[in-house]
Amino acid sequence: MAGLFYKYTYQSSINWDKNYIICANHSSNLDSTAITLLGKSNVFFMGKDDLLRNPVTKIWFKTIDVPVNRESKMAAFRAYKKATEQLKQGFSLALFPEGIIGESYPPVLHSFKNGAFKMAIENKIAILPVSIINSWQLQHDDGKTRGSQPGICQIYVHKPIETANLLPANEEELKDEVYKVIGSRLRY
């Protein structure tokens, strides 16, 4: 009803009978919806525990999703373990490895945190890189500063990157590869 639509372009077909760690760039509040609509199987999110402070996102985030308190190593470890358990149950994990929606306009692709890549290698789960191309143009912030507008949010789904033959020593290489793949489609 708000005039926002999502268009997905796929580099290759995705076998949704498998689970993935879905990694996408994060430049808009519309990105979570883009990933939710992408997943053709059970998908849960892992994100900052600040989402528990908002009454709307709290309801959504406390169901299946995994909040992370980045200020506490113990809480972050517990969140990592909970996410690993859900992956083992066949769920796909969706996250934004940048960890933030940056303040700059137009946005930039920030450096990635390591957790997703460590988890992918340890659990031998493929990474599904996703480039959310223009959501920031439709709604960059909460709409108060730059407003929002109707339009089509363009999402490019890259082919999965397998991790079955990777070792923990390959974590940085995997992170760099996913960063380059996601960045290759962005037009910031």
C-alpha positions as CSV (number, residue, x, y, z in Angstrom):
1,M,0.0,0.0,0.0
2,A,3.0,2.3,0.4
3,G,4.0,1.8,-3.2
4,L,7.2,-0.1,-2.3
5,F,7.9,-3.2,-4.4
6,Y,10.9,-5.6,-4.5
7,K,12.4,-7.0,-7.7
8,Y,14.9,-9.9,-7.4
9,T,17.5,-10.8,-10.1
10,Y,19.3,-14.1,-9.7
11,Q,22.8,-14.9,-10.9
12,S,21.9,-18.6,-10.7
13,S,19.0,-20.6,-9.4
14,I,19.0,-21.1,-5.6
15,N,18.3,-24.5,-4.1
16,W,16.0,-23.5,-1.2
17,D,16.1,-27.1,0.1
18,K,19.5,-26.2,1.5
19,N,20.1,-23.6,4.2
20,Y,22.4,-20.6,3.8
21,I,24.0,-17.8,5.6
22,I,22.5,-14.9,3.7
23,C,24.8,-11.8,3.8
24,A,23.6,-8.5,2.4
25,N,24.6,-4.9,2.5
26,H,22.7,-2.6,4.8
27,S,21.8,0.9,3.8
28,S,18.0,1.2,4.6
29,N,15.3,0.1,7.0
30,L,13.8,-1.6,3.9
31,D,16.6,-4.2,3.8
32,S,15.1,-6.5,6.4
33,T,11.9,-6.8,4.4
34,A,13.9,-7.4,1.2
35,I,15.7,-10.4,2.8
36,T,12.5,-11.7,4.4
37,L,10.8,-11.8,1.1
38,L,13.8,-13.4,-0.6
39,G,13.9,-16.5,1.7
40,K,11.9,-19.4,0.3
41,S,12.5,-21.4,3.5
42,N,12.7,-20.7,7.2
43,V,15.0,-17.7,7.7
44,F,16.0,-16.1,11.0
45,F,17.9,-12.9,11.5
46,M,20.8,-12.1,13.8
47,G,21.1,-8.4,14.7
48,K,21.9,-5.9,17.4
49,D,19.9,-6.1,20.6
50,D,18.9,-2.4,20.2
51,L,16.0,-3.8,18.1
52,L,14.5,-5.0,21.4
53,R,13.9,-1.4,22.5
54,N,11.4,-0.7,19.8
55,P,8.0,-2.2,20.6
56,V,7.3,-3.3,17.0
57,T,10.7,-4.8,16.2
58,K,10.8,-6.4,19.7
59,I,7.7,-8.5,19.0
60,W,9.2,-9.6,15.6
61,F,12.8,-10.0,16.9
62,K,11.9,-12.1,20.0
63,T,10.1,-14.8,18.0
64,I,12.8,-16.7,16.1
65,D,15.5,-14.1,15.6
66,V,18.7,-13.9,17.6
67,P,19.6,-10.5,19.2
68,V,23.3,-9.8,19.9
69,N,24.7,-7.6,22.6
70,R,28.0,-6.6,21.1
71,E,29.2,-4.9,24.3
72,S,29.4,-8.3,26.1
73,K,31.6,-11.1,24.9
74,M,29.6,-13.6,26.8
75,A,26.3,-12.5,25.4
76,A,27.7,-12.4,21.9
77,F,29.0,-15.9,22.4
78,R,25.6,-17.1,23.6
79,A,24.0,-15.5,20.5
80,Y,26.5,-17.2,18.2
81,K,25.7,-20.6,19.8
82,K,22.0,-20.0,19.5
83,A,22.4,-19.1,15.8
84,T,24.5,-22.2,15.2
85,E,21.8,-24.4,16.8
86,Q,19.2,-22.9,14.5
87,L,21.4,-23.5,11.5
88,K,21.8,-27.1,12.5
89,Q,18.0,-27.4,12.6
90,G,17.9,-26.4,8.9
91,F,17.1,-22.7,9.2
92,S,18.9,-20.1,7.0
93,L,20.5,-17.2,8.8
94,A,20.2,-13.7,7.4
95,L,22.4,-10.9,8.6
96,F,24.0,-7.7,7.6
97,P,27.8,-8.2,8.1
98,E,28.4,-4.4,8.2
99,G,26.5,-4.4,11.5
100,I,25.2,-0.8,10.9
101,I,23.3,1.5,8.6
102,G,25.8,4.2,8.1
103,E,25.1,7.9,8.4
104,S,26.7,8.9,5.1
105,Y,24.5,9.8,2.1
106,P,24.9,8.3,-0.4
107,P,25.9,5.3,1.7
108,V,29.2,3.4,1.6
109,L,29.8,-0.3,2.0
110,H,31.4,-0.6,5.5
111,S,33.9,-3.3,6.5
112,F,32.4,-6.6,7.5
113,K,32.4,-8.3,10.9
114,N,33.8,-11.8,11.0
115,G,31.0,-13.8,12.7
116,A,29.1,-14.9,9.7
117,F,32.2,-16.2,7.9
118,K,33.5,-18.1,10.9
119,M,30.0,-19.6,11.4
120,A,29.8,-20.6,7.7
121,I,33.2,-22.3,7.7
122,E,32.6,-24.1,11.1
123,N,29.2,-25.4,10.0
124,K,30.1,-26.0,6.3
125,I,27.1,-23.8,5.2
126,A,27.2,-21.8,1.9
127,I,27.1,-18.0,2.0
128,L,24.5,-16.4,-0.2
129,P,25.6,-12.9,-1.0
130,V,22.9,-10.4,-1.7
131,S,23.3,-6.8,-3.1
132,I,20.5,-4.5,-2.1
133,I,21.1,-1.9,-4.8
134,N,18.8,1.0,-4.3
135,S,16.8,0.7,-1.1
136,W,18.6,3.8,0.3
137,Q,17.2,5.9,-2.5
138,L,13.6,5.0,-1.4
139,Q,14.2,5.3,2.3
140,H,17.7,6.0,3.7
141,D,16.9,6.6,7.3
142,D,13.7,6.4,9.3
143,G,12.1,8.8,6.8
144,K,12.2,11.8,9.1
145,T,15.4,13.4,7.6
146,R,15.4,12.4,3.9
147,G,11.8,11.2,3.6
148,S,10.7,8.2,1.7
149,Q,9.2,7.6,-1.7
150,P,7.5,4.7,-3.5
151,G,9.4,2.7,-6.0
152,I,11.0,-0.7,-6.8
153,C,13.8,-1.9,-4.6
154,Q,16.3,-3.8,-6.8
155,I,17.9,-6.8,-5.2
156,Y,20.7,-8.9,-6.9
157,V,21.1,-12.4,-5.5
158,H,24.6,-13.8,-6.3
159,K,25.4,-17.4,-6.7
160,P,26.1,-19.2,-3.3
161,I,29.7,-19.4,-2.2
162,E,30.4,-22.9,-0.9
163,T,32.4,-23.3,2.3
164,A,32.6,-27.2,2.5
165,N,36.4,-27.2,1.7
166,L,37.4,-24.1,3.7
167,L,39.3,-24.1,6.9
168,P,39.2,-21.6,9.8
169,A,42.4,-20.1,8.3
170,N,40.3,-19.1,5.2
171,E,37.9,-16.8,7.2
172,E,39.5,-13.5,6.1
173,E,39.6,-14.7,2.5
174,L,36.0,-15.6,2.6
175,K,35.0,-12.3,4.2
176,D,37.0,-10.4,1.5
177,E,35.4,-12.4,-1.3
178,V,31.9,-11.8,-0.1
179,Y,32.6,-8.1,0.4
180,K,33.8,-7.9,-3.2
181,V,30.9,-9.8,-4.6
182,I,28.3,-7.7,-2.8
183,G,30.1,-4.5,-3.6
184,S,30.3,-5.4,-7.3
185,R,26.6,-4.6,-7.9
186,L,26.3,-1.5,-5.7
187,R,25.9,2.0,-7.3
188,Y,26.6,4.2,-4.4
